[in-house]
Amino acid sequence: MKVLLADSDPDRAAAIERDLPGVELVRLAPGASLRDAVARLHPDVVLIDMALPDRDALDGLRRVEAPIVLFVDHDDPGFMEAAIDAGISSYNVVGASLPAVKPIVAAAVALYRRHRADQTERAAIDRAKAMLIRSRGWSEPDAHRWLRRRAMDRGKRIADIAAAVLAGDEA
């Protein structure tokens, strides 16, 4: 596993490194672009420490295509909501002591993968509905109802029926 660490606190960075043995840990250089580093390094997860939560910095995180674990020193419910809206996979208030990082990273990666799978399935369902609308002249609710009914009749998930429609295996 490759972890990109954006942390200005050398003690915390060292603690994270100790808590993730056997992991390739790459530290983001001061002043370097996180988005560029993610595009270049393709990390499995990004760990970010924000001693002072910065809403402007969250805008840059929206375009990062990797699970992101965020550590903050102070609880701020409004900032937490903004961070989650920006795509943060794990929001952690750590204060003075760092919790065990390994289970946090594992949970963040699992949540990110699940979220991406959900997005992929929704996109496939939307494409299948569009195909049915074009080919059969149906409305969007009619196409969705057909997919749902077909899934129930066959004991499958709507995403599976949508994939079959896109592959030309469902008529």
Secondary structure by P-SEA (a helix, b strand, c coil): cbbbbbcccaaaaaaaaaaccccbbbbbcccccaaaaaaaccccbbbbbcccccaaaaaaacccccbbbbbbccccaaaaaaaaaaccccccccccccccaaaaaaaaaaaaaaaaaaaaaaaaaaaaaaaaaaaccccaaaaaaaaaaaaaaacccaaaaaaaaaacccc
